Amino acid sequence: MNMWITADHSFSIYGWDIEKETTNFKIQKRLKNEIIDIVELAYIKKVAIGCLDKSLQIWNLYQSQMLMKIDFSQGGLHSIIFNSAFQVLLTAGYEN
């Protein structure tokens, strides 16, 4: 992915062409809560999105499609990182 991925106050996600400084796509009104983290999963050409609704979602941004949702209903999620050397997605959270 040769782009910036940003989010705004309306829970919309934008993909920006870095060179042209234009938007490639916009995913709007598909997320129901504030976005706390977006991590690129370059190996599989997807992104992981952490939300304040205590969920982690895997998205194919080019097709505007959510592929997987993991709920952390017993606690919460506050950070996500992808280790490219081991192809592992790590999360950190908290309990209620």
Backbone as CSV, one residue per row, in Angstrom:
resi,resn,N_x,N_y,N_z,CA_x,CA_y,CA_z,C_x,C_y,C_z
1,MET,0.852,-1.176,0.000,0.000,0.000,0.000,0.892,1.232,0.000
2,ASN,0.710,2.050,-0.962,1.473,3.285,-1.040,0.526,4.440,-0.742
3,MET,0.012,4.461,0.495,-0.974,5.466,0.850,-0.933,5.779,2.328
4,TRP,-1.573,6.877,2.672,-1.860,7.212,4.061,-3.253,6.726,4.350
5,ILE,-3.471,6.250,5.545,-4.807,5.867,5.980,-5.143,6.751,7.172
6,THR,-6.247,7.478,7.071,-6.653,8.385,8.133,-8.106,8.135,8.503
7,ALA,-8.499,8.682,9.645,-9.885,8.603,10.098,-10.302,9.987,10.582
8,ASP,-11.603,10.223,10.603,-12.082,11.520,11.079,-13.111,11.358,12.190
9,HIS,-13.682,12.469,12.636,-14.611,12.479,13.760,-15.934,11.762,13.475
10,SER,-16.252,11.531,12.212,-17.508,10.858,11.861,-17.314,9.355,11.660
11,PHE,-16.167,8.810,12.105,-15.823,7.388,12.021,-15.646,6.922,10.583
12,SER,-15.292,7.838,9.700,-15.003,7.494,8.309,-13.512,7.249,8.145
13,ILE,-13.160,6.368,7.219,-11.764,6.039,6.942,-11.449,6.477,5.515
14,TYR,-10.290,7.094,5.354,-9.863,7.583,4.044,-8.541,6.951,3.660
15,GLY,-8.387,6.626,2.396,-7.113,6.197,1.839,-6.617,7.292,0.914
16,TRP,-5.432,7.802,1.165,-4.884,8.931,0.418,-3.730,8.487,-0.459
17,ASP,-3.733,8.925,-1.704,-2.589,8.744,-2.590,-1.514,9.719,-2.133
18,ILE,-0.371,9.215,-1.718,0.683,10.047,-1.148,1.241,11.030,-2.171
19,GLU,1.455,10.582,-3.395,2.055,11.439,-4.407,1.087,12.491,-4.934
20,LYS,-0.159,12.107,-5.204,-1.136,13.036,-5.781,-1.893,13.844,-4.734
21,GLU,-1.802,13.422,-3.470,-2.516,14.053,-2.364,-4.020,14.112,-2.622
22,THR,-4.558,12.998,-3.114,-5.992,12.856,-3.346,-6.474,11.589,-2.653
23,THR,-7.770,11.496,-2.419,-8.306,10.301,-1.766,-8.551,9.204,-2.798
24,ASN,-8.124,7.997,-2.469,-8.379,6.823,-3.298,-9.739,6.217,-2.981
25,PHE,-10.117,6.275,-1.703,-11.393,5.707,-1.279,-11.793,6.306,0.049
26,LYS,-13.060,6.125,0.363,-13.602,6.563,1.643,-14.589,5.504,2.110
27,ILE,-14.418,5.052,3.339,-15.378,4.130,3.956,-16.125,4.937,4.993
28,GLN,-17.408,5.063,4.780,-18.192,5.977,5.585,-19.356,5.261,6.229
29,LYS,-19.598,5.592,7.490,-20.747,5.088,8.257,-20.772,3.571,8.370
30,ARG,-19.621,2.924,8.287,-19.570,1.471,8.448,-19.092,1.099,9.853
31,LEU,-18.388,2.025,10.499,-17.930,1.795,11.865,-18.874,2.522,12.808
32,LYS,-19.172,1.899,13.935,-20.177,2.456,14.825,-19.594,3.163,16.043
33,ASN,-18.282,3.212,16.149,-17.682,3.867,17.301,-16.337,4.469,16.917
34,GLU,-15.769,5.237,17.818,-14.516,5.931,17.545,-13.387,4.957,17.257
35,ILE,-12.548,5.338,16.339,-11.389,4.546,15.944,-10.219,4.937,16.837
36,ILE,-9.578,3.934,17.440,-8.439,4.239,18.301,-7.106,3.892,17.662
37,ASP,-7.114,2.996,16.676,-5.855,2.590,16.042,-6.142,1.949,14.686
38,ILE,-5.289,2.264,13.711,-5.339,1.634,12.396,-3.938,1.135,12.087
39,VAL,-3.818,-0.157,11.761,-2.510,-0.756,11.496,-2.558,-1.463,10.147
40,GLU,-1.581,-1.169,9.312,-1.484,-1.816,8.007,-0.930,-3.231,8.154
41,LEU,-1.584,-4.184,7.514,-1.113,-5.559,7.447,-0.625,-5.774,6.018
42,ALA,0.540,-5.244,5.722,1.040,-5.169,4.345,1.154,-6.535,3.679
43,TYR,1.533,-7.540,4.424,1.728,-8.879,3.877,0.460,-9.424,3.224
44,ILE,-0.688,-9.149,3.826,-1.959,-9.638,3.282,-2.791,-8.513,2.654
45,LYS,-2.231,-7.322,2.575,-2.880,-6.154,1.950,-4.231,-5.839,2.584
46,LYS,-4.250,-5.838,3.904,-5.444,-5.505,4.673,-5.043,-4.530,5.774
47,VAL,-6.025,-4.050,6.543,-5.746,-3.224,7.709,-6.517,-3.764,8.903
48,ALA,-5.961,-3.537,10.088,-6.632,-3.860,11.340,-7.056,-2.540,11.967
49,ILE,-8.308,-2.476,12.407,-8.853,-1.252,12.982,-9.372,-1.572,14.369
50,GLY,-8.889,-0.843,15.363,-9.372,-0.982,16.728,-10.355,0.136,17.028
51,CYS,-11.482,-0.214,17.641,-12.535,0.764,17.927,-12.869,0.769,19.418
52,LEU,-13.475,1.868,19.855,-13.888,1.972,21.250,-15.089,1.102,21.599
53,ASP,-15.677,0.435,20.611,-16.750,-0.507,20.923,-16.195,-1.858,21.350
54,LYS,-14.894,-1.865,21.699,-14.196,-3.057,22.195,-14.085,-4.127,21.124
55,SER,-13.755,-3.693,19.904,-13.606,-4.655,18.817,-12.361,-4.369,17.997
56,LEU,-11.872,-5.414,17.365,-10.794,-5.345,16.393,-11.378,-5.856,15.084
57,GLN,-11.220,-5.080,14.027,-11.798,-5.450,12.747,-10.710,-5.514,11.687
58,ILE,-10.772,-6.515,10.840,-9.857,-6.655,9.710,-10.636,-6.254,8.459
59,TRP,-10.064,-5.325,7.696,-10.747,-4.763,6.526,-9.926,-4.905,5.262
60,ASN,-10.626,-5.146,4.158,-10.069,-4.974,2.827,-10.549,-3.600,2.389
61,LEU,-9.674,-2.601,2.446,-10.098,-1.235,2.182,-10.419,-0.996,0.717
62,TYR,-9.768,-1.718,-0.180,-10.026,-1.513,-1.603,-11.438,-1.932,-1.992
63,GLN,-11.976,-2.917,-1.282,-13.331,-3.386,-1.564,-14.352,-2.873,-0.538
64,SER,-13.895,-2.029,0.401,-14.754,-1.493,1.470,-15.498,-2.606,2.192
65,GLN,-14.762,-3.657,2.537,-15.396,-4.842,3.108,-14.704,-5.252,4.400
66,MET,-15.516,-5.423,5.458,-14.989,-5.963,6.702,-14.920,-7.473,6.564
67,LEU,-13.753,-8.052,6.828,-13.543,-9.481,6.674,-13.721,-10.251,7.975
68,MET,-13.389,-9.594,9.090,-13.421,-10.291,10.376,-13.608,-9.267,11.489
69,LYS,-14.310,-9.670,12.524,-14.478,-8.825,13.703,-14.236,-9.673,14.941
70,ILE,-13.352,-9.201,15.818,-13.060,-9.876,17.085,-13.537,-8.963,18.201
71,ASP,-14.435,-9.459,19.030,-14.966,-8.673,20.137,-14.148,-8.913,21.399
72,PHE,-13.864,-7.832,22.103,-13.188,-7.886,23.391,-14.192,-7.437,24.456
73,SER,-15.329,-8.113,24.519,-16.436,-7.665,25.361,-16.123,-7.719,26.859
74,GLN,-15.184,-8.545,27.263,-14.833,-8.650,28.682,-13.872,-7.559,29.132
75,GLY,-13.363,-6.787,28.200,-12.413,-5.728,28.542,-12.421,-4.683,27.461
76,GLY,-11.264,-4.292,27.033,-11.165,-3.287,25.988,-9.854,-3.414,25.246
77,LEU,-9.716,-2.629,24.236,-8.549,-2.652,23.359,-7.959,-1.257,23.332
78,HIS,-6.645,-1.136,23.516,-6.075,0.202,23.423,-4.887,0.324,22.485
79,SER,-4.337,-0.780,21.980,-3.275,-0.651,20.982,-3.136,-1.933,20.172
80,ILE,-2.649,-1.749,18.935,-2.461,-2.847,17.992,-1.109,-2.651,17.330
81,ILE,-0.413,-3.743,17.091,0.842,-3.685,16.353,0.961,-4.944,15.494
82,PHE,1.581,-4.784,14.341,1.798,-5.922,13.451,3.294,-6.153,13.332
83,ASN,3.738,-7.358,13.657,5.141,-7.731,13.535,5.323,-8.414,12.188
84,SER,5.968,-7.719,11.257,6.108,-8.259,9.904,7.093,-9.422,9.822
85,ALA,8.077,-9.470,10.716,9.055,-10.558,10.689,8.405,-11.903,10.991
86,PHE,7.460,-11.914,11.925,6.791,-13.157,12.325,5.354,-13.248,11.803
87,GLN,4.884,-12.216,11.090,3.521,-12.171,10.560,2.489,-12.386,11.677
88,VAL,2.652,-11.601,12.762,1.791,-11.730,13.931,1.158,-10.375,14.247
89,LEU,-0.131,-10.387,14.526,-0.856,-9.206,14.968,-0.979,-9.280,16.484
90,LEU,-0.466,-8.279,17.181,-0.497,-8.257,18.641,-1.414,-7.138,19.106
91,THR,-2.148,-7.397,20.175,-3.027,-6.377,20.753,-2.720,-6.239,22.230
92,ALA,-3.034,-5.065,22.748,-2.945,-4.820,24.194,-4.292,-4.265,24.623
93,GLY,-4.721,-4.669,25.792,-6.024,-4.234,26.253,-6.089,-4.144,27.767
94,TYR,-7.285,-4.176,28.273,-7.520,-4.043,29.695,-8.798,-4.785,30.064
95,GLU,-8.941,-5.078,31.339,-10.150,-5.707,31.831,-11.005,-4.687,32.540
96,ASN,-12.319,-4.915,32.542,-13.232,-4.005,33.241,-13.169,-4.243,34.716
